[in-house]
Amino acid sequence: MYRSEYLDVQGQRMHTLVFEPQGAGPHPGLVIAQHLPIAHAGLEKDPFTIDIGERYAAAGYVCVIPFIFHWWSEDTDIALKREQFRDDWTVADMDAAYNFLASMPNVDANRIGTLGHCWGGRVAWLTACHNPHYKACIVFYGGRVKLQFADGAPAPITLANHIQCPVLGIFGNEDAGPSPEEVNDYEAALQNAGIPYAFHRYDGAGHGFQDFNDAARYRKVQSDDAWAKALHFLAQQLQT
């Protein structure tokens, strides 16, 4: 199962879920960025988010999932949250989660990665650009990597040369955000920066194809294969 923690970020309380494997460790760790559909509801109300933490904990990773929409009240319209979303706040949130995870006695601070789905995929890319201590980054169909947000910080794609770890990308070829053409641009940015990476693109899958909460989007065959590839990648980067 999991427990809740509350981390201080610039004087605000950020709800964070913690998932731990069995055994004393030290274990590798993951900072997991939430996806957008729960921006208005909170972490514990989303079965997909809980499933992510439980899967990776079962595979041997201590996981923390911070609620990065804590800057707004729960009843704030999601459209306004998207419009006002800031990268400087997000980096602060993810750094607080990383520092908390790295300080845990059952975590090996030298074996920590980051990942995220959807909105969280952009956040995973962003945080890898700003924190040189990550040893792995996975972007699950993260859109808006080419866009600036409300604080006017550089678009994350322009910061690819700051990434210090290998990147795994998981995308659906029927996605419109990111589109296959945008994924090509992501790939070119990593190539030009000399970042080790592997991208997997799935036919018959669009945005959110791993989210079993959404029957219209969920694609079990592609999702299962993507989970296997993600676990293999993390084992290579964090388990040795």
C-alpha positions in Angstrom: 0.0 0.0 0.0 1.1 3.6 0.4 1.1 6.4 3.0 0.7 10.2 2.7 3.3 12.8 3.5 3.1 16.6 3.3 6.1 18.4 2.0 6.8 22.1 2.3 7.3 24.0 -1.0 7.8 27.7 -0.6 5.5 27.7 2.4 2.8 25.6 0.9 1.9 22.0 1.9 2.2 19.5 -1.0 0.4 16.2 -0.6 2.7 13.3 -1.6 2.1 9.6 -1.8 4.9 7.2 -0.8 5.0 3.6 -2.0 7.7 1.3 -0.6 8.8 -2.3 -1.5 9.4 -5.0 1.0 12.8 -5.2 2.6 15.2 -2.8 4.3 16.9 -1.7 1.1 18.6 0.5 0.2 16.3 0.5 -2.8 16.4 2.6 -6.0 13.8 5.3 -6.1 11.4 7.0 -8.5 9.9 10.5 -8.5 6.6 10.1 -10.4 4.8 13.1 -11.9 1.1 12.9 -11.9 -1.1 13.0 -15.1 -3.5 15.8 -15.8 -6.9 14.2 -15.2 -6.6 14.4 -11.5 -5.5 18.0 -11.3 -8.8 18.8 -9.7 -9.4 15.7 -7.7 -6.2 14.7 -5.9 -3.9 11.7 -6.0 -5.8 9.1 -4.0 -9.0 9.4 -6.1 -7.3 8.0 -9.2 -6.9 4.2 -9.5 -4.4 4.6 -12.3 -2.1 6.7 -10.1 -2.3 4.2 -7.3 -1.6 1.4 -9.7 1.5 3.1 -11.0 2.9 3.5 -7.5 2.0 -0.1 -6.6 3.5 -1.6 -9.7 6.9 0.1 -9.4 7.0 -0.6 -5.6 6.3 -4.3 -6.4 9.3 -4.1 -8.8 11.6 -2.9 -6.0 11.4 0.9 -6.2 10.5 3.4 -3.5 8.2 5.8 -5.2 6.9 9.3 -4.4 4.1 11.0 -6.3 3.7 14.7 -5.4 0.5 16.6 -6.0 1.9 19.3 -8.2 -1.5 21.2 -8.5 -1.4 22.2 -4.8 -0.9 25.8 -5.8 -4.7 26.1 -6.5 -7.7 25.3 -4.5 -9.4 22.0 -5.4 -12.4 23.7 -6.9 -10.4 25.9 -9.3 -11.4 25.2 -12.8 -9.0 22.9 -14.5 -8.7 25.2 -17.5 -7.5 27.9 -15.3 -4.9 25.6 -13.7 -3.6 24.7 -17.1 -3.5 28.4 -18.1 -1.6 29.4 -15.0 0.7 26.4 -14.7 4.3 27.5 -14.1 7.5 25.6 -14.7 9.3 27.3 -11.8 6.7 26.1 -9.3 6.9 22.6 -10.9 10.7 22.4 -10.6 10.4 23.4 -6.9 7.7 20.7 -6.4 9.7 18.0 -8.0 12.9 19.0 -6.2 11.1 18.8 -2.9 9.9 15.3 -3.8 13.4 14.3 -4.9 15.0 15.6 -1.7 12.5 13.8 0.4 13.0 10.6 -1.4 16.8 10.8 -1.4 16.8 11.4 2.3 14.8 8.2 3.1 16.9 5.6 4.9 15.7 2.8 2.7 16.6 4.6 -0.6 19.9 4.7 -2.4 20.2 8.3 -3.4 22.6 7.4 -6.2 19.8 5.4 -8.0 16.8 7.7 -8.5 14.8 8.2 -11.7 11.8 10.2 -12.7 8.8 9.4 -15.0 5.4 10.6 -15.8 2.4 10.1 -18.0 0.5 12.7 -20.1 1.1 16.1 -18.4 3.5 14.3 -16.1 5.5 13.2 -19.1 6.4 16.9 -19.8 7.1 17.3 -16.1 9.5 14.3 -16.1 11.4 15.8 -19.0 11.4 19.2 -17.3 12.7 18.0 -14.0 15.4 15.9 -15.7 16.6 19.2 -17.3 16.9 20.9 -13.9 18.2 18.1 -11.6 21.5 16.5 -12.7 21.2 13.7 -10.1 18.6 11.7 -11.9 19.9 8.4 -13.4 16.9 7.7 -15.6 13.9 9.5 -17.1 10.8 8.1 -18.8 8.3 10.2 -20.8 5.0 8.5 -21.4 3.3 10.4 -24.2 4.1 13.8 -22.7 2.8 16.7 -24.7 3.6 20.4 -24.6 7.4 19.8 -24.3 7.8 22.4 -27.0 5.7 25.1 -25.3 6.4 27.7 -22.7 4.1 28.0 -19.7 2.8 30.9 -17.7 6.1 31.9 -16.0 7.8 32.3 -19.4 10.6 29.9 -18.7 12.2 28.3 -21.7 10.3 25.4 -23.4 11.6 22.2 -22.0 12.7 20.9 -25.4 15.2 23.8 -25.6 16.8 22.5 -22.4 17.5 19.0 -23.6 21.3 19.5 -23.4 20.9 19.9 -19.6 19.6 16.3 -19.2 22.3 14.1 -17.5 20.6 10.7 -17.8 19.2 8.3 -20.4 15.7 8.9 -21.6 13.0 6.4 -22.5 10.0 7.7 -24.6 6.7 5.8 -24.9 4.3 7.2 -27.5 1.1 6.4 -29.5 1.2 7.0 -33.2 -2.5 8.1 -33.1 -1.8 10.8 -30.5 -2.3 14.5 -31.4 -0.5 15.8 -28.3 2.3 14.9 -28.9 1.8 14.1 -32.5 4.2 11.8 -34.3 5.8 15.0 -35.8 6.3 16.5 -32.3 7.9 13.2 -31.2 10.3 13.5 -34.1 11.3 16.9 -32.7 11.8 15.4 -29.2 14.0 12.8 -30.7 16.0 15.3 -32.7 16.5 17.4 -29.6 17.9 14.5 -27.6 20.1 13.4 -30.6 21.5 16.9 -31.0 22.3 17.1 -27.2 24.0 13.7 -27.3 21.6 12.2 -24.7 21.3 8.4 -24.7 17.6 7.6 -25.5 15.2 5.0 -26.8 11.8 5.8 -28.2 9.0 3.3 -28.7 6.0 4.2 -30.8 2.8 2.2 -30.9 0.4 1.8 -33.8 -3.2 1.6 -32.9 -2.7 3.7 -29.7 -3.4 7.3 -29.0 -3.0 9.6 -26.0 -3.4 8.0 -22.6 -3.4 4.5 -23.9 -2.1 3.1 -20.6 -4.9 4.6 -18.5 -7.3 1.7 -17.8 -9.8 4.3 -16.3 -10.6 5.5 -19.9 -12.0 2.6 -21.9 -12.0 4.6 -25.1 -8.3 5.3 -24.9 -7.0 2.2 -23.1 -5.1 -0.3 -25.3 -4.1 -3.4 -23.3 -1.7 -5.0 -25.7 0.3 -1.8 -26.2 0.1 -0.9 -22.6 1.4 -4.2 -21.4 4.3 -4.0 -23.8 5.1 -0.4 -22.7 5.1 -1.5 -19.0 7.6 -4.3 -19.8 9.9 -1.9 -21.7 9.7 0.7 -18.9 10.7 -1.9 -16.2 13.5 -3.2 -18.4 14.9 0.3 -18.9 14.7 1.1 -15.2 16.4 -2.2 -14.3 19.2 -1.3 -16.7 19.7 2.2 -15.3 18.8 1.9 -11.6 19.2 -1.8 -10.5 23.0 -2.1 -11.2 
